[in-house]
Amino acid sequence: HTDIGYTKPQTEILMEHLRYIDYAIEYCELTENYPDDSKFRWCCEASWAVNEYLKNRPQEKIDKLRKYIANGQIETTAMFFNMAEVVDENSFKTFLKPLALYKENQIPVHTAMQNDVNGIAWCLADYLPDLGVKYVWMGEHGHRALIPFAVPTVFKWESPSGRQVLAYRADHYMIGNRWGVEKQDFDALQSKIFSYLANLESKEYPYDAVGVQYSGYSTDNSPPSIGSSKNIEAWNKKYAYPKLRASLPHEFMDY
């Protein structure tokens, strides 16, 4: 989860997020022989770090990033940061400029993510479809704001002009860390997942799959880890159903 200025100043956070992409590529390599469901996958939640990565890392590193994007293990997204609605439309347009650099590097962008900020500027429903962005994924922040739905919700978000994108209002952006998906405590993980699913069922959640976000560790601006891949592999060896899958956001939205 990218949260500039919350845990450290922006200048320090940027260097860390560039390093996290290096780590993510390494973990993709380390799990290449894992079962497909448990291969390490990483979503670059904001385009800020990826934009700088493409400008400053050597070509060898950029080629590896492109390889694992094409391989379905890394996803880059459209929003420069997780942004409040206080900025104007021209600022939002500027924030989408890194997508031009993505295009130069043959990097596809399917999804815009807005985590830890409840709500998103309406102008983006007009901007995103023209840029080839099909989906908006929003991870809630319920500590100081009301949660508008009882369960994760899929809906078509339509602008006044009639433009549409498919939106997913997910649970908290680190709900998987509340389960301990990244930790080596499989018994606790089992209990919390089954409790979560039972709660969804009791509230009549209508779908047969749910997208759950998590970071490498239980903190904002967290580096990646492969603990979740090990837990997912162990889970799927034990249970025929429900299956767990390390997934990219657009893969879940496609489903």
Secondary structure, 3 states (H helix, E strand, C coil): CCCCCCCCCHHHHHHHHHHHHHHHHHHHHHCCCCCHHHCCCEEECCHHHHHHHHHHCCHHHHHHHHHHHHCCCEEECCCCCCCCCCCCHHHHHHHCCHHHHHHHCCCCCCEEEEECCCCCCCCHHHHHHHCCCCEEEEEECCCCCCCCCCCCEEEEEECCCCCEEEEEEEEECCHHHHHCCCCCCHHHHHHHHHHHHHHHHHCCCCCCCCCCCCCCCCCCCCCCCCHHHHHHHHHHHHCCCCCCCCCCHHHHHHC
